[in-house]
Amino acid sequence: MRILIFGPNGSGKGTQSAHLVKHFGLAHVESGGIFRANIKGGTELGKKAKAYIDQGELVPDSITIPMVIDRLQQDDCAKGWILDGFPRTPAQSEALIDALQVADSPLDVVITIDLDRGICADRLMGRRTCPNGHPNNTAIDAIAPKEVDGKLVCWKCGAEVTVRSDDVDMGAIDQRHDIYFDEEGGTLGGVAVVEKWAADKGNVKVIHVDGAGDIESIRGNIMSQLN
């Protein structure tokens, strides 16, 4: 199964992706991880990407698309994958669709988690990082960290949690959401491109879920539509 998942930062997209990865035995392909792996590994594409990043510029699609396609063709993706965080523009969506078809690795499912921008921002502000990888969020009761001796600790393992500086920076949050919620040039424009293609194909399942519920209800909604 090959899945493309969309959702604004703070929608719970990463949490739902992790469940799908575990349930279906998929590779979790995340755009940020692709860049880090190529830069750390010193690949030619990684070197080119780093040159743009070091100058504070966006990495062009001519570098990003080949990175993504190369990642999707690695051995761990042979049994299926879920692509998270890419594409982010209509042009990237069109290029990705074309590249997947050339590689004979077409999409099976497109999932979009819909959530109000304000709720997304509240969730990002509440996000806390557990050193053991457990999700924690002060804005979500089911995974809210606990206060012990004046410190916030993970609700599950008890380890002290921390906060990412960009998660409490409204300027950074707005910047990310400006890209996602742009219906013409941003991610929602990209969603429209992918969903139109899926409708034309006729054999690609398109799933929309309301991200305002709790984790389990959203997960159940996705699974019921997949089944």
Secondary structure, DSSP 8 states (H G I E B T S, - for coil): -EEEEE--TTSSHHHHHHHHHHHHT-EEEEHHHHHHHHHHHT-HHHHHHHHHHHTT----HHHHHHHHHHHHTSGGGTT-EEEES---SHHHHHHHHHHHHHTT----EEEEEE--HHHHHHHHHHEEE-TT--EEETT-GGG--EEETTEEE-TTT--B-B--GGGG-HHHHHHHHHHHT-TTTSHHHHHHHHHHHHHHHSSSEEEEEETTS-HHHHHHHHHHHH-
